């Protein structure tokens, strides 16, 4: 199982983070049909690519979707209530479309309340603060990233210059930082 760093919305800042073991399984595109069908028929938590979402909406367990950088968030609008998780792909640190996808999903327009997870080789500790500000609350760290250092990455900054999630105003952030 992969370790997942989660940001919680309760408690003090130090209590708002925890490492959990991931119980979600990924449905692999192009994998052996027998293996993929066995995973899909399991009642556990399943993450499918956006292209496979429609064929798995009847999955009996928790269902999640994985968005690639080129996927349109609008294609999820009708199915967001069925989803427990949206995993947004960051294939490299220079790929920024996932930040916009996260902001759109958390916006009033889509109002996604489930787990929003950043995944991929671009999920590095120096990006965690801004990922959290874009609405991400779970992080599957890139290989080679140290979990204990990633936990401290949230403490590097106490005030941000732009409004974002979860605090909506700069004045409110400065008040809480003081």
Long-range contacts (C-beta under 8 A, 24 or more apart in sequence): 2-140, 3-141, 3-147, 4-117, 4-138, 4-139, 4-140, 5-128, 5-138, 5-139, 5-141, 5-147, 5-150, 5-151, 6-137, 6-138, 6-139, 7-132, 7-136, 7-137, 7-138, 7-139, 7-154, 8-137, 9-137, 9-166, 13-154, 13-155, 16-154, 17-151, 17-154, 19-147, 19-151, 22-140, 24-62, 24-64, 24-85, 26-66, 27-52, 27-56, 45-84, 45-85, 47-85, 47-87, 50-75, 50-76, 53-79, 57-82, 64-114, 64-115, 64-117, 66-119, 67-98, 67-101, 69-95, 69-97, 69-98, 70-97, 71-101, 73-101, 73-104, 73-105, 73-110, 76-105, 76-110, 77-110, 80-105, 80-110, 80-111, 80-112, 80-114, 83-112, 83-114, 84-114, 84-115, 85-114, 85-115, 85-116, 85-117, 85-138, 86-112, 86-114, 86-115, 86-116, 86-117, 87-117, 87-118, 87-119, 87-140, 88-116, 88-117, 88-118, 88-119, 88-136, 89-119, 89-120, 90-118, 90-119, 90-120, 90-121, 90-122, 90-123, 90-127, 91-120, 91-121, 91-122, 92-120, 92-121, 92-122, 93-121, 93-122, 93-124, 93-127, 94-122, 95-122, 98-122, 99-130, 99-131, 99-134, 102-131, 102-134, 102-135, 102-136, 103-134, 103-135, 103-164, 103-165, 105-135, 106-134, 106-135, 106-165, 125-149, 125-150, 125-153, 126-153, 128-153, 128-154, 129-153, 129-154, 129-156, 129-157, 129-160, 132-165, 133-160, 133-162, 133-164, 133-165, 134-164, 134-165, 135-164, 135-165, 135-166
